[in-house]
């Protein structure tokens, strides 16, 4: 019996076999992965997660807002504003992430 013929056929115990209902659709699944990734952020004012997916619904990458890998996040500032820009978090994250996304899209990937 083919899979098509077996769909909906009763099992030996008389119970109808069919897939479970109420499972997460792809967009909700990927948003949940991004939400979970955001929980890794140590930023006291914002937690942002991301999940990059290809057209076949395969996760290509995940990430969250945080200090660059080689930086000790206990030594760098987490402030949103300060008199001196060097005392804010913004000099340590923005452009490298933007460059990464630019490289990703320029290499033929879609966002």
C-alpha positions as CSV (number, residue, x, y, z in Angstrom):
1,X,0.0,0.0,0.0
2,X,1.4,3.4,-1.0
3,X,1.7,6.3,1.5
4,X,-1.2,8.0,-0.4
5,X,-3.4,4.9,-0.1
6,X,-2.4,4.5,3.6
7,X,-3.3,8.1,4.5
8,X,-6.4,8.0,6.7
9,X,-6.5,4.1,6.8
10,X,-7.3,2.7,10.2
11,X,-4.5,1.0,12.2
12,X,-4.8,-2.6,13.4
13,X,-6.3,-1.3,16.6
14,X,-9.1,0.5,14.6
15,X,-7.8,4.0,15.3
16,X,-7.6,6.4,12.3
17,X,-4.0,7.4,11.6
18,X,-3.4,11.1,10.7
19,X,-1.0,13.8,11.5
20,X,-1.2,15.8,14.7
21,X,-3.0,19.2,14.5
22,X,-2.0,22.4,16.2
23,X,1.7,22.1,15.4
24,X,3.7,25.3,14.7
25,X,3.8,26.6,11.2
26,X,7.2,27.5,9.8
27,X,6.9,31.3,10.5
28,X,5.9,30.7,14.1
29,X,8.7,28.1,14.6
30,X,11.4,30.5,13.3
31,X,10.1,33.4,15.4
32,X,10.2,31.1,18.4
33,X,13.9,30.2,17.6
34,X,14.6,34.0,17.3
35,X,12.8,34.7,20.6
36,X,14.8,31.9,22.3
37,X,18.1,33.3,20.9
38,X,17.3,36.7,22.2
39,X,17.3,35.3,25.7
40,X,21.1,34.9,25.4
41,X,21.5,38.7,25.2
42,X,23.2,40.4,28.2
43,X,22.0,43.8,27.1
44,X,19.9,45.3,30.0
45,X,17.8,47.5,27.7
46,X,17.0,45.3,24.7
47,X,17.1,41.6,23.8
48,X,17.0,40.9,20.0
49,X,17.2,37.5,18.3
50,X,17.4,36.6,14.7
51,X,16.9,33.4,12.6
52,X,18.0,33.3,9.0
53,X,16.2,30.7,6.9
54,X,16.6,29.6,3.3
55,X,13.7,29.0,0.9
56,X,13.7,25.3,1.9
57,X,12.9,26.2,5.5
58,X,16.4,25.3,6.7
59,X,17.9,27.5,9.4
60,X,21.1,29.0,8.0
61,X,22.0,30.9,11.1
62,X,20.8,32.3,14.4
63,X,22.1,35.2,16.5
64,X,21.4,37.8,19.1
65,X,22.5,41.2,20.1
66,X,25.7,41.0,22.2
67,X,29.2,42.2,22.3
68,X,31.6,40.8,19.6
69,X,33.1,37.4,20.4
70,X,36.6,38.6,21.3
71,X,35.4,41.2,23.7
72,X,34.9,40.7,27.5
73,X,31.3,41.9,28.0
74,X,32.1,42.6,31.7
75,X,34.6,45.3,30.6
76,X,32.6,47.1,27.9
77,X,29.8,49.6,28.4
78,X,26.1,48.8,28.2
79,X,24.8,52.3,28.4
80,X,22.4,53.7,25.7
81,X,23.6,57.2,26.2
82,X,26.5,59.1,27.8
83,X,28.4,62.3,27.4
84,X,31.3,60.5,25.7
85,X,30.3,58.1,22.8
86,X,33.0,55.7,24.0
87,X,30.9,55.0,27.1
88,X,28.0,53.6,25.1
89,X,27.3,50.2,23.7
90,X,26.8,51.4,20.1
91,X,30.4,51.6,19.0
92,X,30.8,47.9,19.6
93,X,28.1,46.3,17.5
94,X,26.3,48.1,14.7
95,X,28.4,48.3,11.6
96,X,30.0,44.7,11.8
97,X,26.4,43.2,11.9
98,X,25.4,45.4,9.0
99,X,28.5,44.3,7.0
100,X,27.7,40.7,7.7
101,X,24.2,41.0,6.4
102,X,25.5,42.9,3.3
103,X,28.0,40.1,2.6
104,X,25.3,37.5,3.1
105,X,23.0,39.1,0.6
106,X,25.7,40.0,-1.9
107,X,26.8,36.4,-2.0
108,X,23.5,35.4,-3.4
109,X,21.4,34.7,-0.3
110,X,18.0,36.2,0.2
111,X,16.7,37.8,3.4
